[in-house]
């Protein structure tokens, strides 16, 4: 490797490299390499050209041990990965290196993680010809109110400790076992423990051979966490080019924005009024616009989004909202009441809840359930003050049925069996619709509401 410059300064993960004559400035996003005083290699990605032939870089490894004036070598390439077909069943870091102790990855060629792309526009005729395909998750509240359409983007939004990661794991468990697709899981800035649990859950359920895991973990540099998103999408695009339907799971997109914010501050950019990077919207847009479907192959994205301090108006969260087709908002109130999954139907929304997509029966049932929840929300305030006895007979009936519907839409998860002691339940959409219809019609009025809590189909337990 040819040495083209030397380190002239560091600030956290930001490293300034002075390019020495006769070498010219390498292009933005090209990578370079240096060694710390104890011989550990550190990869640098160029993000900015400064005056006096200085390249400002982001380190993709800890910068402890980097010395001033240490030589920097040019690699004459961009950050790249082995093709997805060669890494099935493997766990990778952002550099495409294995972190599962299963040996080296042998690939004939590599794919750059940053590349230009075109937004594929569909004509009105194409949109009408392609029929939306519903993917069943086996989770009642999602299949009923937030149907997952192949090629869509779904966000699971919530604060700390509301069950985002568990819900993502359950969806992975249920969909991958039932579908023929392949799975890319991208962990951005989350706990090592969760990645470890996910890996062994995949091994236990024989899902690993159709999956690829990518991690930029909480303890790693912001450069690694930021690039983890691009790494996962590059692998998904590689599989899509091979004609595969890809399930792209991302936990957590907020950490992607947060890593960008950390880097932006250290790069000396003036923050926006709320403290985020000035490039927040464009970074989130570039991330999501690469998640596209094409004829014969799709990328279906399911993303967890952390909400700091339960504030849904946070700029990072709002910038993610606009790219999602469905938004499932987790509620702390539901968690306090023990209703899991803790999705708040009235705060959430779905673009797929359309009779042309899901059919008339499903649409009518979902709308009736939502009306019951809306009425329950209004009546609950009255009941809290004067008691249920002051309601009219019809209002009491709606109030009781809404509570039964809330309980019925709870469900024990397969991935939480070890913690809860309850066997997981997979419920088909027909069983979910049938159960809701029975409760709404009054057929279950004589059954106590607690009989519907944490069950599968109505016929099985009531």
Buried (B, 14 or more C-beta within 10 A) or exposed (E): EEBBBBBBEBEBBBBBBBBEEEEEBBEEBBBBBBBBEEEEEBBBBBBBBEEEBBBBBBBBBBBEEBEEEBBBBBBEEBBBBBBBBBBBBBBBBBBBEBBEEEEEBEBEEBBEBBEEEEEEEEEEEEEEEEEBEBBBBBBBBBBBBBBBBBBBBBBBBBBEEBBBBBBBBBBBBBBBBEBEBBBBBBBBBBBEEBBEBBBEBBEEBEBBEBBBBBBBBBEBBBBBBBBBBBBBBBBBBBBBBEEBBBBBBBBBBBBBBBBBBBBBBBBEBEEBEEEBBEBBBEBBBBBBEBBBBEEEBBBBBBBBBBBEEEEBEBBBBBBBBEBBBBBBBBBBEBBEEEBBBBBBBEEBBBBBBBEEBBBEEBBEBBEBBBEBBEBBEEBEEBBEEEEBEEBEEEBBEBBBBBBBBBBBBBBBBBBBEEEEEBEBBBBBBEBBBBBBBBBBEEEBEEBEBEBBBBBBBBEEEB
